[in-house]
Amino acid sequence: MTEHSKRALIVFEDGKPENERTARAIAERLVDAGLEARVASAAEAVVPDILAAEIYFFGAESPAAPSYGDLALAFKGLNLAGRRAAYFGGSGAAVAWLKTMCEDTEVTAALADLVGRRPEPAAVSAWLKGVLPGA
């Protein structure tokens, strides 16, 4: 499967408009690059959505975001080895927490994180090029 035929799932922390805007900006750029992208709040993301995707983008404004509760529990029993994840958020602490949440899944983390409450569109595009070569 080529990089451009992959399905992406972008999950954001519920009730955080800036985090949702960043998630939607990521999805828009992925679609422009020819990928299939689905955006979901953490509370509405379900295991079938996770299993249908090959790459994930997880975002949060706060560490231990309550809306990720069910997803965090599900991740204790999922094996996502061979898939990739990238992280975005309002703080380094929130991104670090997301990475910890995903540890048991064996998902491969992207090298760079997108940290900042209001990343500029150019910053999102540049970050995605580092996460997904060819995007």
N, C-alpha and C positions, 0 to 999 in steps of 0.2 A: 504494500500500500504506500503510495507516495505521500509526501508531507501535505500536499494540497487536497487529498481526498479524506483526510482525517476529520472525525467529528470532535468538536470541542464543547465542553460544558463550562459555563462561567457562572460561578455561585457567589452571591454577595450577601453580606449581613443585612437582615431585615431591619427596616426602620432607619436606615442610614442613607439618605438621599445622595450624598457625595459618593458613597461606595457603589450605589446602584448606577449612578451616571458613569463611573469608571468602568463598571462591568459592561454596560451597553456600548461604551466607546470601544472597548476591546472586541466585543462581538461584531460591531460594524466593520472594524478593520480586518477581522478574520474573514468575514463574508466577502469583503472587497478583494481579499487574497485568494478566494476560491474555496475556503473551508466551510463546512457546515457548523454553525454555532447556535447553541441554545443557552439562554440566560434564565436563571432561576434564583429565587431567594433561598437562603439556607433552609428555611422552614418548609419550603415546598419541594426541594430537591429530594428525590427518592432513589433507592438502590438501582432500579432499572435504568434511570437516567445516567447514573454513574457507570454502570456496566456497558451502556451503549456508546460511551465516549472513549476516545483514545488519549485525549489530552484535556487537562483540567486547569482552570484558573479559579483560585479561591481568594476571596477578598473579605476583609473585616476592618472595622474602625477600632474595635476594642478587643483586648485579649479575652479569651474565654467567653466569646459572644454567645449569649443564651440561645439565639436562634439556630446555632449550629449544634445544639444538644443531641438531637436524634441522629444527625449525620455523624457526629463524633462517636456515638455508640456503634453505629453501623460500621464505621471504619475499623473497629477492633476485630471484626470478623471478615473483612474483605481483603483479598489479595489482588493488588493492581500492578504487580510486577510487570515490567515491559511497557508501562504507560508513563506519561510525563505530567508533571504538575508545575504550575507557575503561581506565584503569590503576589497579591497586591493589597495595600491597606494604608490606613492613615498614620500608622506608626510602626516602627521596627518591632515593638513588643507584640502588636497584633499579628504581624506576619510571622514572627517566631512561634506564636501560639498555633497558628494555622499549620505550620510545618510539623510541630509536635503532634497535632491532631492526626496528621497523615502518616506518621512514622510506621505504624503497624501494617500499613497497606503495601509497603515496599515500592511505592510509586517513586519514580526518579524525579528529583527536584531540578528545575531550571537553574542555571547558574546565577541569574540576576533576579532581584525582586523589584517591584514598582512600589515605592514608598512615598506617600504624600497625599494630602487631602484633596487637592485639586490638580492632578497632573494635566499639563497642557497636551493637546492632541498630538503635537510633534513628539513629546516625551513618550506617550503611549505607543506611537508608531515605531520609534527607535527601540523601545524596550521589546516590542513584539519581534522585531527583526533579530534581536539577540536570542530570544526564546525559540522562535521558529524560523530558521534560516529559509529564505525565499518568501517570507510573508510580507 
